[in-house]
Amino acid sequence: MEPLNEHPREALHAYLDDELSLEASLAVEDHLASCPACRRELETFRALRRLLQSARSTAATEAQAEPALARVRALGSRRRRYVGAGMAMAMAAGLAALALLPSSGTGIVREVAALHARALASGRTVEVASSDPAALGSWLSTRLPEAVAPVAVGGGFSLRGARIDSVEGRPVSTAVYQVGGHLVDVFAWRSEESDSEPRPSVTGRWTVCRWAHRGVAYWMVSDGGSDELKALAALIKDRRA
């Protein structure tokens, strides 16, 4: 895979539209990891896309509401001004709220799957190889103070090691487990979101599972099946209960 030597402006659009091959996507992500300008441009594209989607939705809603608005206009110019100002304020507030929303689930599913694929392709699945959770936790904490230390889970799963990744621009700890012939990446970070049950989905050859438990958000990726990821999630919950 050849590195990108220029700012891939056109490729960023194709990347957002999921139109690139896995190899091309990884090349773009490698470039983004070392290019703050392109990361900012990508976030600008994402924000503009959300605003355009919101504008289309607002236009459709206004079209459906036109008969009612016509009746409101007939009530007089003062009420027209009042209603118009209220609608403008509501639209502005809605657009501002949408602009602050995080990237879509599809985007992060694709991102964690690409990180897993890249680690396998490079042969560098871990930065530190160990089955000792305490040793891995100590190493992670020196690199990332808020790191989530891995746990030994048993149940057919063996802890292989850990590494540091970046998900949606956030540094996260990644624990690597093995079950049978499959490696499982478990991306984890501190979060205030409510607990949620594992929700597996499939992207390409990868199964991705999203869940949260006791102040930690998790994404798991493997080429194994959903049952394996749910079993691993249950074991991690049990060890951290």
C-alpha positions as CSV (number, residue, x, y, z in Angstrom):
1,M,0.0,0.0,0.0
2,E,1.6,3.2,-1.2
3,P,1.4,6.3,1.2
4,L,-0.3,9.4,0.0
5,N,2.2,12.2,-0.9
6,E,-0.4,14.9,-1.4
7,H,-3.5,16.1,0.4
8,P,-6.2,13.7,-0.8
9,R,-9.1,16.2,-1.2
10,E,-11.1,14.2,-3.7
11,A,-10.4,11.0,-1.8
12,L,-11.8,12.5,1.3
13,H,-15.2,12.8,-0.4
14,A,-15.1,9.3,-1.6
15,Y,-14.0,8.2,1.9
16,L,-17.0,9.8,3.5
17,D,-19.3,8.1,0.9
18,D,-17.7,4.6,1.5
19,E,-16.7,4.5,-2.1
20,L,-13.0,3.5,-1.6
21,S,-11.5,0.1,-1.5
22,L,-10.2,-1.1,1.8
23,E,-6.6,-0.5,0.7
24,A,-7.4,3.0,-0.5
25,S,-9.4,3.7,2.8
26,L,-6.4,2.6,4.9
27,A,-4.1,4.9,2.8
28,V,-6.4,7.8,3.5
29,E,-6.5,7.0,7.2
30,D,-2.8,6.7,7.4
31,H,-2.5,10.2,5.9
32,L,-5.2,11.6,8.2
33,A,-3.2,10.3,11.2
34,S,-0.3,12.6,10.4
35,C,-2.1,15.5,8.7
36,P,-4.1,17.9,11.0
37,A,-5.1,20.0,8.0
38,C,-6.9,17.1,6.3
39,R,-8.5,16.0,9.5
40,R,-10.0,19.4,9.9
41,E,-11.1,19.4,6.3
42,L,-12.7,16.0,6.8
43,E,-14.6,17.2,9.9
44,T,-15.7,20.3,7.8
45,F,-17.1,18.0,5.1
46,R,-18.9,16.0,7.7
47,A,-20.5,19.1,9.3
48,L,-21.6,20.5,5.9
49,R,-23.1,17.2,5.0
50,R,-25.1,17.1,8.3
51,L,-26.3,20.7,7.7
52,L,-27.4,19.9,4.1
53,Q,-29.3,16.8,5.3
54,S,-31.0,18.9,7.9
55,A,-31.8,21.6,5.4
56,R,-33.4,19.0,3.1
57,S,-35.4,17.6,6.0
58,T,-36.6,21.1,7.0
59,A,-37.6,21.9,3.4
60,A,-39.7,18.8,3.3
61,T,-41.3,19.6,6.6
62,E,-42.2,23.1,5.5
63,A,-43.7,21.8,2.3
64,Q,-46.0,19.5,4.2
65,A,-46.9,22.4,6.6
66,E,-47.7,24.9,3.9
67,P,-51.5,24.7,4.1
68,A,-51.4,25.3,7.8
69,L,-49.0,28.2,7.3
70,A,-51.3,29.8,4.8
71,R,-54.1,29.8,7.4
72,V,-51.7,31.4,9.9
73,R,-50.7,34.1,7.4
74,A,-54.4,35.0,7.0
75,L,-54.6,36.0,10.6
76,G,-52.7,39.2,10.0
77,S,-49.2,40.7,9.6
78,R,-48.4,40.8,13.3
79,R,-49.0,37.1,13.8
80,R,-47.2,36.4,10.5
81,R,-44.1,38.2,11.9
82,Y,-44.4,36.3,15.2
83,V,-44.8,32.9,13.6
84,G,-42.0,33.6,11.1
85,A,-39.6,34.6,13.8
86,G,-40.4,31.6,15.9
87,M,-39.9,29.2,12.9
88,A,-36.5,30.9,12.2
89,M,-35.4,30.5,15.7
90,A,-36.4,26.8,15.8
91,M,-34.7,26.1,12.5
92,A,-31.5,27.8,13.7
93,A,-31.5,25.9,17.0
94,G,-32.1,22.7,15.2
95,L,-29.3,23.3,12.8
96,A,-26.9,24.2,15.6
97,A,-27.9,21.0,17.5
98,L,-27.3,18.8,14.4
99,A,-23.9,20.4,13.8
100,L,-22.9,19.2,17.3
101,L,-23.9,15.6,16.8
102,P,-21.1,13.0,16.6
103,S,-20.3,11.1,13.4
104,S,-22.8,8.5,12.4
105,G,-22.6,5.0,13.7
106,T,-21.8,3.7,10.2
107,G,-18.6,5.9,10.2
108,I,-17.2,4.5,13.5
109,V,-18.1,0.9,12.5
110,R,-16.1,1.4,9.4
111,E,-13.3,3.0,11.3
112,V,-12.8,0.3,13.9
113,A,-13.1,-2.4,11.3
114,A,-10.3,-0.7,9.3
115,L,-8.1,-0.4,12.4
116,H,-8.5,-4.2,13.0
117,A,-7.8,-4.9,9.3
118,R,-4.7,-2.7,9.3
119,A,-3.3,-4.4,12.4
120,L,-3.8,-7.9,10.9
121,A,-2.3,-6.8,7.5
122,S,0.8,-5.3,9.1
123,G,1.4,-8.2,11.5
124,R,1.5,-5.7,14.3
125,T,-1.6,-6.8,16.2
126,V,-0.1,-5.7,19.6
127,E,2.4,-3.2,20.8
128,V,3.0,-5.2,24.0
129,A,2.5,-8.9,24.0
130,S,1.4,-10.3,27.4
131,S,-1.3,-12.3,29.0
132,D,-0.9,-10.5,32.3
133,P,-3.6,-7.8,32.7
134,A,-1.7,-6.0,35.4
135,A,1.4,-5.6,33.2
136,L,-0.7,-4.5,30.3
137,G,-2.6,-2.0,32.5
138,S,0.6,-0.6,33.8
139,W,2.0,-0.1,30.3
140,L,-1.2,1.4,29.0
141,S,-1.4,3.9,31.9
142,T,2.0,5.3,31.1
143,R,0.9,6.0,27.6
144,L,-2.7,7.0,28.3
145,P,-3.6,8.0,31.9
146,E,-7.3,7.3,31.3
147,A,-6.7,3.9,29.7
148,V,-9.1,1.1,30.4
149,A,-6.9,-1.9,31.5
150,P,-7.7,-5.3,30.0
151,V,-8.9,-8.2,32.1
152,A,-8.2,-11.9,31.8
153,V,-11.6,-13.5,30.9
154,G,-11.1,-17.3,30.4
155,G,-14.0,-19.0,28.8
156,G,-11.8,-20.0,25.8
157,F,-10.5,-16.5,25.3
158,S,-6.9,-15.8,25.9
159,L,-5.4,-12.3,26.3
160,R,-2.6,-11.7,23.7
161,G,-1.6,-8.1,24.4
162,A,-2.5,-4.5,24.0
163,R,-1.9,-1.4,21.9
164,I,-3.0,2.3,21.6
165,D,-5.3,3.3,18.8
166,S,-7.2,6.4,17.8
167,V,-11.0,6.2,17.2
168,E,-12.8,9.4,16.0
169,G,-9.7,11.4,16.9
170,R,-9.7,10.0,20.5
171,P,-6.8,7.9,21.8
172,V,-8.1,4.6,23.1
173,S,-6.7,1.5,24.7
174,T,-7.1,-1.7,22.6
175,A,-6.9,-5.1,24.3
176,V,-6.4,-8.1,21.9
177,Y,-7.9,-11.5,22.7
178,Q,-7.8,-14.8,20.8
179,V,-10.5,-17.4,20.6
180,G,-9.7,-20.4,18.4
181,G,-8.2,-19.0,15.2
182,H,-9.7,-15.6,15.6
183,L,-8.3,-12.4,17.0
184,V,-10.6,-9.9,18.7
185,D,-9.8,-6.2,19.1
186,V,-11.5,-4.6,22.1
187,F,-11.4,-0.8,21.8
188,A,-12.4,0.9,25.1
189,W,-12.5,4.3,26.6
190,R,-14.1,6.1,29.6
191,S,-17.6,7.3,28.9
192,E,-20.6,8.8,30.8
193,E,-23.1,7.0,28.6
194,S,-25.6,4.5,30.0
195,D,-25.0,0.8,30.1
196,S,-26.1,-0.9,26.9
197,E,-26.2,-4.5,25.6
198,P,-23.9,-5.7,22.9
199,R,-25.2,-4.8,19.4
200,P,-23.3,-6.8,16.7
201,S,-23.3,-5.7,13.0
202,V,-21.4,-6.9,10.0
203,T,-19.2,-4.8,7.7
204,G,-17.4,-6.6,4.9
205,R,-15.8,-9.7,6.5
206,W,-15.8,-8.2,10.0
207,T,-18.2,-8.5,12.8
208,V,-18.4,-5.4,14.9
209,C,-20.0,-5.2,18.3
210,R,-20.9,-2.0,20.3
211,W,-21.8,-1.9,24.0
212,A,-21.2,0.1,27.2
213,H,-20.8,-1.0,30.8
214,R,-20.0,0.8,34.1
215,G,-18.6,4.0,32.6
216,V,-16.7,2.4,29.7
217,A,-17.7,2.4,26.0
218,Y,-16.6,-0.7,24.0
219,W,-16.2,-1.5,20.3
220,M,-15.1,-5.1,19.5
221,V,-14.1,-6.3,16.0
222,S,-13.3,-9.8,14.8
223,D,-13.7,-12.1,11.8
224,G,-15.5,-14.5,14.1
225,G,-19.3,-14.6,14.7
226,S,-21.6,-12.5,16.8
227,D,-22.0,-15.2,19.4
228,E,-18.3,-15.1,20.2
229,L,-18.3,-11.3,20.6
230,K,-21.4,-11.5,22.8
231,A,-19.7,-14.2,24.9
232,L,-16.6,-12.0,25.3
233,A,-18.7,-9.0,26.3
234,A,-20.4,-11.1,29.0
235,L,-17.1,-12.3,30.4
236,I,-15.6,-8.7,30.5
237,K,-18.8,-7.5,32.2
238,D,-18.5,-10.3,34.8
239,R,-14.8,-9.6,35.5
240,R,-15.6,-5.8,35.9
241,A,-18.8,-6.2,37.8
